Amino acid sequence: MATITAKEVGALRSRTGAGMMDCKKALEETGGDLEKAVDLLRKKGIAKAGRRADRAATEGIIGHYVHFNGRVAVLVELNCETDFVARTDDFQTLAKDLALHVASAKPLAVTSDDVPRDILDRERAIYEAQVAESGKPEQVRAKIVEGKVKKFLQEHVLMDQAFVKDDAKTVGDLVSEVSGKVGEKVIVRRFTRFELGA
């Protein structure tokens, strides 16, 4: 399998407006061929959704979930471009699924950019100490730490987490799919998770 560079992902992203993970997967599936990756994203409807990135998504709904025992509750703000789309079954189902996911997976932030710097710095310091203790050669330590940070983000960032109802896709993939279906920009603005006694 071809090694995909950040530069290649960036090039595909600027052409399609699709998310980083979608671009990386498309490049991996096409062996690094940029044109084929563009076509693949267009076929999936992801590139089309990406072109909507500049539009304002100010309509939407607040999705909610309360666990059956009343100990966990979630509110998720899901935005789109029009109130018409906000009333569709696909959009409403996405809001409910996202609230359920947040209740179950306990993400820290919507995107990796939203993770508080102090949390990321603390995790990085822990990983650096672990790798130093492992006795690994100096030249591979930084790569190991970066891999651990990346894994931490995949496990704790909402858009990068494996979706609880279908772990073959990420939450970001799910949002992109719905955006492609409804024909509008769809974004998760924010969420709040309440847990009794936590």
Secondary structure as GFF3:
##gff-version 3
##sequence-region A 1 198
A	DSSP	alpha_helix	6	16	.	.	.	ID=ss1
A	DSSP	alpha_helix	20	29	.	.	.	ID=ss2
A	DSSP	alpha_helix	34	44	.	.	.	ID=ss3
A	DSSP	alpha_helix	46	50	.	.	.	ID=ss4
A	DSSP	three_ten_helix	51	54	.	.	.	ID=ss5
A	DSSP	beta_strand	59	66	.	.	.	ID=ss6
A	DSSP	beta_strand	72	80	.	.	.	ID=ss7
A	DSSP	alpha_helix	83	86	.	.	.	ID=ss8
A	DSSP	alpha_helix	89	105	.	.	.	ID=ss9
A	DSSP	three_ten_helix	112	114	.	.	.	ID=ss10
A	DSSP	alpha_helix	117	134	.	.	.	ID=ss11
A	DSSP	alpha_helix	138	156	.	.	.	ID=ss12
A	DSSP	three_ten_helix	158	160	.	.	.	ID=ss13
A	DSSP	beta_strand	162	163	.	.	.	ID=ss14
A	DSSP	beta_strand	166	170	.	.	.	ID=ss15
A	DSSP	alpha_helix	171	182	.	.	.	ID=ss16
A	DSSP	beta_strand	187	195	.	.	.	ID=ss17
###
